[in-house]
């Protein structure tokens, strides 16, 4: 059995279907969450740097 036939076989068979759909859902979830998380992290770091600069100006 070649690789493409094995892939089609695993797609058609329902016992693999749940794992594949869960994996695709997880992948789309990551794609949705990762940009927001990285943006929040960047915003957090940037605001902390601004606060440090303000403290240094006060001294």
Secondary structure, DSSP 8 states (H G I E B T S, - for coil): --HHHHHHHHHHSHHHHHHHHHHHHHHHHHHHHHHHHHHHHHHHHHHHHHHHHHHHHH-
